[in-house]
Amino acid sequence: MRNDSIESLLLRHYGDEAPTPAGLETRLVASVRREAAELREQERVAARLGEQRISRRAAVRLVAIGTAGLSVVSMGLESLQSLEAGLMGQDITQPAYP
């Protein structure tokens, strides 16, 4: 897709004699300002997070929560596999010594 300007898109769609939609420039300026404000806010949050120190206790807590979440997902996947195998009528038991 080409990155055409608003003017060329309007000309292509409406032709040379078509009037410019009412308030188009005002809406475009407001949209650009809103996007710029959102971008500044995201940059401010990213800078604050980059500067913010984290304690060892908080780091260990985050790692523990992440690990617990991964183990729950793993257990859920194993349960789904055994359920699927049971529904398909396959023997999912494995001998202790191959």
Secondary structure by P-SEA (a helix, b strand, c coil): cccccaaaaaaaacccccccccaaaaaaaaaaaaaaaaaaaaaaaaaaaaaccccaaaaaaaaaaaaaaaaaaaaaaaaaaaaaaaaacccccccccc
